Amino acid sequence: MRILDKYIIKQFVLSFLFMFLLFIPIGILVDVSEKIDKFKEHDLSFYEVFDYYIDFIWYYGYFLFPIFVFLAVIWFTSKLSSNSEVIAILSSGVSFKRYLQPFIVTAIFIAFISIFSGMFIIPEKNKSFTIFQNKYLSKKNKNNALQAVYKQISDNEYLYVSSYNKTRNQAYNFSIEKFNGNELQEKILARNIRWVEKDSLFRLTDYFKRTFKDKSEKIESKRIFDTIMNLTMSDFEIVNYQAKTLNFFELNRFIESEKKSGSPLLNSHILEKNKRITIPISVIILTVQAEAESSFKKRGGIGLNLAFGITLAFIFVFFDKFFSVLVTESNLNPYIGAWLPNLIFAFVTAYIVKLSLK
């Protein structure tokens, strides 16, 4: 049986690498055809483009790990079943559960690689990949204006701006409130606030300050007011990709910080954290499902199994993207959004395995 285990593990890994090397170059060719004009427009060197596609491989390869595993198992197992090898193995007294073991062991090994990559390697690759995209490939907002921000910047201070122009380093309809317990202590308003680099200070236009003390109110106003504040211009930005660039421990600290600040992107960050666990688990689920579905000879052979497998793979990707969008756009619980696709396919897998054991 050990010889059979080694054979299955070897063929599983080779089939996985085959799927990876088959689909990733196709993805690169499609991406190049879409972006070649942008590369020419920015006069990018071969090495800059090459580095981008190294990050591209990591970025998309990681998210497609479960799909590559799924198709690899279907491909390899369908070849076995078409030659009646699976029937021969099971007829020799090997149970279906025992036959599954080398597949599960290999899937767990790949899942551990996926976990480690998702926790530590992929965030670093995401950082350079996203910087390149934002710098050269993203469609620019005509005024480079970012959306409204309302966030807690300390234990007792809350910041609001209606919009932020990154090019001008300027935010509009600025306000900052300082509380003492539940009581408002100080409120600063300004039509806009701008960072003056040469003087290393903030310049507020139409500055208006209200101070509350001992049931009295003090009002101060100026047309232009220069000051130093415990702020940075990054406080005026909502960076929706930052969570993807942090390793697992940094991400946990970042989520706690975002909870305190009342970030509107908190659900997206929690979703990102859970995805780093659900993607590796889906590798195991899809391995068992693919093995159970393709182990027995069917009319149509490998072609039918692959067609069925690709259809299921698209359904899995659809569910994954659909629930992710619901989390970010419709306030669906991020834990449900991250885990529900796996739960659905786990039930489907259990049903297929049950049929295979009959």
C-alpha positions as CSV (number, residue, x, y, z in Angstrom):
1,M,0.0,0.0,0.0
2,R,2.9,2.3,0.7
3,I,4.0,2.0,-3.0
4,L,0.5,3.1,-4.0
5,D,0.5,6.0,-1.6
6,K,3.8,7.3,-2.9
7,Y,2.5,6.9,-6.5
8,I,-0.7,8.8,-5.7
9,I,1.1,11.6,-3.9
10,K,3.7,12.0,-6.7
11,Q,1.0,12.1,-9.4
12,F,-1.1,14.5,-7.3
13,V,1.8,16.9,-6.9
14,L,2.8,16.7,-10.6
15,S,-0.8,17.2,-11.7
16,F,-1.1,20.2,-9.4
17,L,2.1,21.7,-10.9
18,F,0.8,21.0,-14.4
19,M,-2.5,22.9,-13.7
20,F,-0.5,25.8,-12.1
21,L,1.9,26.0,-15.1
22,L,-1.0,25.7,-17.6
23,F,-3.3,28.4,-16.3
24,I,-0.9,31.0,-14.8
25,P,0.8,31.7,-18.2
26,I,-2.6,32.0,-19.8
27,G,-3.6,34.5,-17.2
28,I,-0.3,36.4,-17.8
29,L,-0.9,36.5,-21.5
30,V,-4.4,37.8,-21.1
31,D,-3.2,40.4,-18.6
32,V,-0.4,41.6,-20.9
33,S,-2.8,42.0,-23.8
34,E,-5.0,44.2,-21.6
35,K,-2.2,46.3,-20.1
36,I,0.5,46.6,-22.8
37,D,-0.7,50.1,-23.8
38,K,-0.3,51.2,-20.1
39,F,3.2,49.7,-20.0
40,K,4.1,51.7,-23.2
41,E,2.4,54.9,-21.9
42,H,4.6,54.9,-18.8
43,D,7.7,53.7,-20.6
44,L,8.2,50.8,-18.2
45,S,11.4,48.7,-18.5
46,F,11.4,45.0,-19.0
47,Y,12.6,44.5,-15.4
48,E,9.7,46.6,-13.9
49,V,7.2,44.6,-15.9
50,F,8.9,41.3,-15.0
51,D,8.8,42.2,-11.3
52,Y,5.1,43.0,-11.6
53,Y,4.3,39.6,-13.1
54,I,6.3,37.8,-10.4
55,D,3.9,39.5,-7.9
56,F,1.0,38.7,-10.3
57,I,1.8,35.0,-10.0
58,W,1.9,35.1,-6.3
59,Y,-1.3,37.3,-6.1
60,Y,-3.5,35.2,-8.3
61,G,-1.8,31.8,-7.7
62,Y,-2.6,32.0,-4.0
63,F,-6.3,32.7,-4.5
64,L,-6.5,30.0,-7.2
65,F,-4.7,27.3,-5.2
66,P,-7.9,25.5,-4.3
67,I,-9.0,25.5,-7.9
68,F,-5.7,24.2,-9.2
69,V,-5.9,21.4,-6.6
70,F,-9.5,20.6,-7.5
71,L,-8.7,20.3,-11.3
72,A,-5.5,18.4,-10.6
73,V,-7.3,15.7,-8.6
74,I,-10.1,15.4,-11.2
75,W,-7.5,15.2,-14.0
76,F,-5.3,12.5,-12.3
77,T,-8.2,10.5,-10.8
78,S,-10.1,10.5,-14.1
79,K,-7.1,9.0,-15.8
80,L,-6.9,6.3,-13.2
81,S,-10.7,5.5,-13.4
82,S,-10.7,5.5,-17.2
83,N,-8.1,2.7,-17.1
84,S,-10.1,0.9,-14.4
85,E,-7.2,1.3,-12.0
86,V,-9.5,2.7,-9.2
87,I,-11.8,-0.4,-9.5
88,A,-8.8,-2.7,-9.4
89,I,-7.5,-0.9,-6.2
90,L,-10.8,-1.1,-4.5
91,S,-11.4,-4.7,-5.6
92,S,-8.1,-5.7,-3.9
93,G,-9.6,-5.1,-0.5
94,V,-8.6,-1.4,-0.1
95,S,-11.5,0.6,1.3
96,F,-12.5,3.9,-0.3
97,K,-11.6,5.7,2.9
98,R,-8.1,4.2,2.9
99,Y,-7.8,5.0,-0.8
100,L,-8.6,8.7,0.0
101,Q,-5.8,9.0,2.6
102,P,-2.8,9.9,0.3
103,F,-5.0,12.5,-1.4
104,I,-6.0,14.1,2.0
105,V,-2.4,14.0,3.2
106,T,-1.2,15.8,0.1
107,A,-4.0,18.3,0.3
108,I,-3.1,19.1,4.0
109,F,0.5,19.6,3.0
110,I,-0.6,22.0,0.2
111,A,-3.0,23.7,2.7
112,F,-0.1,24.3,5.1
113,I,1.9,25.9,2.3
114,S,-1.1,28.0,1.5
115,I,-1.5,29.0,5.2
116,F,2.1,30.1,5.5
117,S,2.0,31.9,2.2
118,G,-1.2,33.7,3.1
119,M,0.1,34.8,6.6
120,F,3.6,36.0,5.6
121,I,4.6,35.9,1.9
122,I,1.5,37.0,0.1
123,P,1.0,40.3,2.1
124,E,4.5,41.4,1.0
125,K,3.8,40.5,-2.6
126,N,0.4,42.3,-2.4
127,K,2.1,45.5,-1.2
128,S,4.4,45.8,-4.3
129,F,1.7,44.5,-6.6
130,T,-0.9,47.0,-5.4
131,I,1.6,49.9,-5.4
132,F,2.5,49.1,-9.1
133,Q,-1.2,48.9,-10.0
134,N,-2.1,52.2,-8.3
135,K,0.9,54.0,-9.8
136,Y,0.6,52.8,-13.4
137,L,-2.6,50.9,-14.1
138,S,-5.5,52.3,-12.0
139,K,-7.9,54.7,-13.6
140,K,-7.4,58.0,-11.9
141,N,-10.2,60.0,-10.4
142,K,-10.5,63.3,-12.3
143,N,-9.9,65.3,-9.2
144,N,-8.1,62.6,-7.3
145,A,-10.6,63.0,-4.5
146,L,-11.2,60.3,-2.0
147,Q,-14.4,59.7,-0.1
148,A,-15.6,61.1,3.2
149,V,-13.9,59.9,6.4
150,Y,-15.2,59.7,9.9
151,K,-12.9,58.0,12.3
152,Q,-11.7,57.9,15.9
153,I,-8.1,59.0,16.0
154,S,-7.5,58.7,19.8
155,D,-9.4,57.6,22.9
156,N,-11.3,60.8,23.0
157,E,-10.9,62.5,19.6
158,Y,-13.0,62.0,16.4
159,L,-12.1,63.3,12.9
160,Y,-14.4,64.0,10.0
161,V,-13.7,65.3,6.4
162,S,-16.2,65.2,3.5
163,S,-13.5,64.5,1.0
164,Y,-9.7,64.4,0.6
165,N,-7.6,65.5,-2.5
166,K,-4.4,63.5,-2.3
167,T,-2.7,65.5,-5.1
168,R,-3.2,68.8,-3.2
169,N,-2.7,67.3,0.3
170,Q,-6.0,69.0,1.2
171,A,-9.2,67.9,2.9
172,Y,-12.5,69.6,2.9
173,N,-15.2,70.4,5.5
174,F,-12.9,69.4,8.3
175,S,-14.0,68.9,11.9
176,I,-12.4,67.4,14.9
177,E,-14.2,66.8,18.2
178,K,-12.6,66.2,21.6
179,F,-14.5,64.6,24.4
180,N,-14.1,64.3,28.2
181,G,-16.1,61.2,28.9
182,N,-19.4,61.8,27.3
183,E,-19.1,65.6,27.3
184,L,-17.9,67.5,24.3
185,Q,-14.9,69.5,25.4
186,E,-13.7,71.1,22.1
187,K,-14.7,71.3,18.5
188,I,-12.6,72.6,15.6
189,L,-14.2,73.3,12.2
190,A,-12.6,74.5,8.9
191,R,-13.7,74.8,5.3
192,N,-10.5,73.0,4.4
193,I,-7.2,71.8,5.9
194,R,-4.0,71.6,4.0
195,W,-0.5,70.3,4.9
196,V,2.2,72.9,4.2
197,E,5.3,70.8,3.5
198,K,7.9,73.6,3.6
199,D,6.7,74.9,7.1
200,S,5.7,71.4,8.4
201,L,2.3,72.6,9.6
202,F,-1.4,72.5,8.9
203,R,-3.2,75.5,7.3
204,L,-6.9,75.7,8.1
205,T,-9.1,78.0,6.1
206,D,-12.2,79.6,7.8
207,Y,-11.0,78.3,11.1
208,F,-13.7,78.1,13.8
209,K,-13.1,76.7,17.3
210,R,-15.6,76.1,20.2
211,T,-14.3,75.3,23.7
212,F,-16.7,74.2,26.4
213,K,-15.7,74.6,30.1
214,D,-17.8,75.0,33.3
215,K,-21.0,75.4,31.3
216,S,-19.5,78.3,29.4
217,E,-18.5,78.4,25.7
218,K,-15.5,80.1,24.2
219,I,-15.5,80.9,20.5
220,E,-12.4,81.6,18.3
221,S,-12.3,82.1,14.6
222,K,-9.8,83.1,12.0
223,R,-9.7,83.4,8.2
224,I,-6.4,81.5,8.0
225,F,-5.0,79.6,10.9
226,D,-1.6,77.8,10.9
227,T,-1.1,75.2,13.5
228,I,0.6,71.9,14.5
229,M,-1.8,69.0,15.1
230,N,-1.3,65.4,16.2
231,L,-2.4,64.3,12.7
232,T,-0.9,63.0,9.5
233,M,-2.4,63.3,6.0
234,S,-2.9,59.5,6.0
235,D,-5.6,60.0,8.6
236,F,-7.7,61.6,5.9
237,E,-7.5,58.5,3.7
238,I,-9.5,55.3,3.6
239,V,-7.0,52.7,2.3
240,N,-9.1,49.7,1.3
241,Y,-6.1,47.5,0.4
242,Q,-4.0,48.0,3.5
243,A,-5.2,44.8,5.2
244,K,-4.0,42.8,2.2
245,T,-0.4,44.0,2.7
246,L,-0.1,43.1,6.4
247,N,1.1,39.8,7.8
248,F,-1.2,37.9,10.1
249,F,0.0,39.5,13.4
250,E,0.1,43.0,11.9
251,L,-3.4,42.4,10.6
252,N,-4.7,41.5,14.0
253,R,-3.3,44.7,15.5
254,F,-4.6,46.7,12.5
255,I,-8.2,45.3,13.0
256,E,-8.1,46.2,16.7
257,S,-7.1,49.8,15.7
258,E,-9.8,50.0,13.1
259,K,-12.4,48.9,15.6
260,K,-11.5,51.7,17.9
261,S,-11.5,54.2,15.1
262,G,-14.9,53.1,13.8
263,S,-13.5,52.4,10.3
264,P,-16.2,51.8,7.6
265,L,-13.9,49.1,6.1
266,L,-13.8,47.0,9.3
267,N,-15.9,44.2,7.8
268,S,-13.5,44.0,4.8
269,H,-10.5,43.7,7.1
270,I,-12.2,40.9,9.1
271,L,-13.1,39.2,5.9
272,E,-9.5,39.4,4.7
273,K,-8.3,37.8,8.0
274,N,-10.8,34.9,7.7
275,K,-9.9,34.3,4.0
276,R,-6.4,33.5,5.0
277,I,-7.8,30.5,6.9
278,T,-10.7,29.5,4.6
279,I,-8.6,29.3,1.4
280,P,-6.3,26.6,2.8
281,I,-9.3,24.7,4.2
282,S,-11.1,24.8,0.9
283,V,-8.0,23.0,-0.6
284,I,-8.9,20.0,1.6
285,I,-12.7,20.2,0.9
286,L,-12.3,20.4,-2.8
287,T,-9.7,17.6,-2.9
288,V,-12.1,15.2,-1.3
289,Q,-15.0,16.3,-3.5
290,A,-12.9,16.0,-6.7
291,E,-11.7,12.5,-5.7
292,A,-15.1,11.2,-4.8
293,E,-16.7,12.7,-8.0
294,S,-14.1,11.4,-10.5
295,S,-13.0,8.0,-9.0
296,F,-15.5,5.9,-10.9
297,K,-15.6,5.3,-14.6
298,K,-18.3,7.3,-16.4
299,R,-19.5,7.6,-20.0
300,G,-17.7,10.6,-21.4
301,G,-14.4,9.8,-19.6
302,I,-11.9,12.4,-18.6
303,G,-13.5,15.1,-20.8
304,L,-16.8,14.9,-19.0
305,N,-15.1,14.9,-15.6
306,L,-13.0,17.9,-16.4
307,A,-16.0,19.8,-17.8
308,F,-17.9,19.0,-14.6
309,G,-14.9,20.0,-12.5
310,I,-14.4,23.3,-14.3
311,T,-18.2,24.1,-13.8
312,L,-18.0,23.4,-10.1
313,A,-14.8,25.5,-9.9
314,F,-16.6,28.4,-11.4
315,I,-19.5,27.9,-9.0
316,F,-17.1,28.0,-6.1
317,V,-15.4,31.1,-7.3
318,F,-18.8,32.7,-7.9
319,F,-20.0,31.9,-4.4
320,D,-16.7,33.2,-2.9
321,K,-16.9,36.5,-4.8
322,F,-20.6,36.9,-4.3
323,F,-20.5,36.6,-0.5
324,S,-17.3,38.8,-0.4
325,V,-19.2,41.6,-2.3
326,L,-22.2,41.2,0.2
327,V,-19.8,41.8,3.0
328,T,-18.2,44.9,1.6
329,E,-21.3,46.4,0.0
330,S,-24.3,45.1,2.0
331,N,-22.9,44.7,5.5
332,L,-23.2,40.9,5.6
333,N,-21.4,39.5,8.6
334,P,-17.8,38.9,7.5
335,Y,-17.5,35.6,9.2
336,I,-20.6,34.3,7.2
337,G,-19.2,35.8,4.0
338,A,-15.8,34.1,4.5
339,W,-17.0,30.7,5.7
340,L,-20.3,30.1,3.9
341,P,-18.9,29.0,0.5
342,N,-16.7,26.4,2.3
343,L,-19.7,25.2,4.3
344,I,-21.9,24.8,1.2
345,F,-19.2,22.8,-0.6
346,A,-18.4,20.8,2.5
347,F,-22.1,19.6,2.6
348,V,-21.9,18.9,-1.2
349,T,-18.7,16.9,-0.6
350,A,-20.2,14.9,2.2
351,Y,-23.1,14.0,0.0
352,I,-20.9,12.9,-2.9
353,V,-18.7,10.8,-0.6
354,K,-21.8,9.2,0.9
355,L,-22.9,8.2,-2.6
356,S,-19.4,6.8,-3.4
357,L,-19.3,4.7,-0.3
358,K,-22.6,2.9,-1.2
